[in-house]
Each structure stands twice: as structure tokens, then as C-alpha cells.
């Protein structure tokens, strides 16, 4: 059974940092390019960052230079280090495949940036 479980969200002040994790199971993780997405209230889900199985990364313009995506294939886990957080980063964050038909979506992890 395919499962994606996101964790690490929370409430943080502007300028703060968080590290999100996404543990995958039921898939051959090494074979997938992975991505982080986010969805803010009343807005469509958007792509935040991607990482290929070889480690090549790409970022949305809104987060480039502040967020870093990484992966640990041995743990079937993808991470998102978020620095210099802004209120507009507030959203539910999800991981999934970066290409093709997405896997079943997890519940996501809520990130709230507020003073």
C-alpha cells in the first residue's frame, strides 16, 4: 500500500525556520523524482520544489534561495528545509512524485507563519 506521511510543520514567526519530512512507503522510492507542494486557503495547490532521483533540484521563484529540498533514499524520505519564512508561506505542505500520475496524497503538514 502506497503511503506518504508528511511531518514537521508548525507555527513559526516570520524569519524563522522549519524542516519538513515526508516518509514514503509501498513504492520503489529511488526510482521517483519527488516534490513538495503547498496549498494555501482558497488557492490551488502549487509546486514548491523538486528533486530527481539523482539529486538535481529545482524551485519555485517564490522560495528559491530560502528553501532547500533533499532526499535520503536509504530512508525513503524527502525533506524541505525552510528558512527566512514569510507569512505568505502559510499553507498545508504535501509531498508527492514530481512527474506523471501522482500517488495517493497524504494528509500534509500545516505550516503557519505569523507573529
C-alpha positions as CSV (number, residue, x, y, z in Angstrom):
1,X,0.0,0.0,0.0
2,X,1.4,3.4,-1.1
3,X,1.6,5.9,1.7
4,X,3.1,9.4,2.1
5,X,3.4,10.8,5.5
6,X,4.4,14.4,6.0
7,X,5.5,15.9,9.3
8,X,7.4,18.8,10.8
9,X,5.0,21.7,10.3
10,X,4.0,24.1,13.0
11,X,3.6,27.8,14.0
12,X,6.7,29.9,13.4
13,X,7.4,33.7,13.4
14,X,8.4,35.5,10.3
15,X,12.1,35.0,9.6
16,X,12.1,31.6,11.3
17,X,12.8,28.1,10.0
18,X,11.2,24.7,9.8
19,X,12.3,21.4,8.4
20,X,9.6,19.2,6.9
21,X,9.9,15.4,6.3
22,X,8.0,13.1,4.1
23,X,8.3,9.3,4.6
24,X,7.2,7.2,1.7
25,X,6.3,3.5,1.8
26,X,5.0,1.0,-0.7
27,X,7.0,2.4,-3.6
28,X,10.4,2.0,-5.1
29,X,11.4,5.4,-3.7
30,X,14.8,5.5,-5.5
31,X,13.1,5.4,-8.9
32,X,11.0,8.6,-8.4
33,X,11.6,12.2,-8.8
34,X,9.9,13.8,-5.7
35,X,8.4,17.1,-5.0
36,X,7.0,19.3,-2.3
37,X,3.7,21.1,-3.0
38,X,1.7,23.5,-0.9
39,X,-1.9,24.7,-0.8
40,X,-2.9,28.0,0.9
41,X,-6.6,28.6,1.9
42,X,-8.7,29.4,-1.1
43,X,-5.8,28.8,-3.6
44,X,-4.9,25.9,-5.8
45,X,-2.1,23.5,-4.9
46,X,1.2,24.8,-6.2
47,X,4.6,23.2,-6.8
48,X,7.3,24.4,-4.4
49,X,10.4,22.3,-5.1
50,X,11.5,19.1,-7.0
51,X,14.4,16.7,-6.7
52,X,15.3,14.0,-9.1
53,X,16.4,10.5,-8.1
54,X,19.9,11.8,-8.9
55,X,19.7,14.8,-6.6
56,X,19.1,17.6,-9.1
57,X,16.8,20.2,-7.6
58,X,14.5,23.0,-8.8
59,X,12.5,25.6,-7.0
60,X,9.6,27.9,-7.5
61,X,10.7,31.5,-7.8
62,X,8.9,32.4,-4.6
63,X,11.0,30.1,-2.5
64,X,14.3,30.0,-4.3
65,X,17.2,30.9,-2.0
66,X,15.2,30.3,1.1
67,X,14.1,26.6,0.8
68,X,16.2,23.5,0.2
69,X,14.9,20.1,-0.9
70,X,16.9,17.0,-0.2
71,X,16.3,13.3,0.0
72,X,17.6,10.2,1.8
73,X,17.0,7.2,-0.5
74,X,18.0,4.7,2.3
75,X,15.2,6.1,4.4
76,X,12.7,6.7,1.6
77,X,12.4,10.2,2.9
78,X,12.3,13.6,1.3
79,X,13.0,16.8,3.3
80,X,12.3,20.5,2.9
81,X,14.4,22.9,4.9
82,X,12.6,26.3,5.0
83,X,14.4,29.4,6.1
84,X,13.5,33.1,6.2
85,X,9.9,32.1,6.4
86,X,7.3,34.7,5.4
87,X,3.5,34.9,6.2
88,X,2.8,34.1,2.5
89,X,4.4,30.7,3.1
90,X,1.5,29.7,5.3
91,X,-0.1,26.6,3.7
92,X,-0.5,22.9,4.0
93,X,2.6,21.2,2.6
94,X,2.4,17.9,0.8
95,X,5.0,15.7,-0.9
96,X,4.4,13.5,-4.0
97,X,6.0,12.5,-7.2
98,X,7.3,15.3,-9.4
99,X,6.3,13.8,-12.7
100,X,3.5,11.6,-14.1
101,X,0.4,10.5,-12.2
102,X,0.6,11.5,-8.6
103,X,0.5,8.9,-5.8
104,X,-2.3,9.0,-3.3
105,X,-1.9,12.3,-1.4
106,X,-1.1,12.3,2.3
107,X,-2.7,14.5,4.8
108,X,0.0,17.1,4.6
109,X,1.5,19.2,7.4
110,X,0.4,22.6,8.3
111,X,2.9,25.5,8.3
112,X,1.7,28.8,9.8
113,X,4.0,31.8,9.7
114,X,2.7,34.5,12.0
115,X,3.8,36.9,14.7
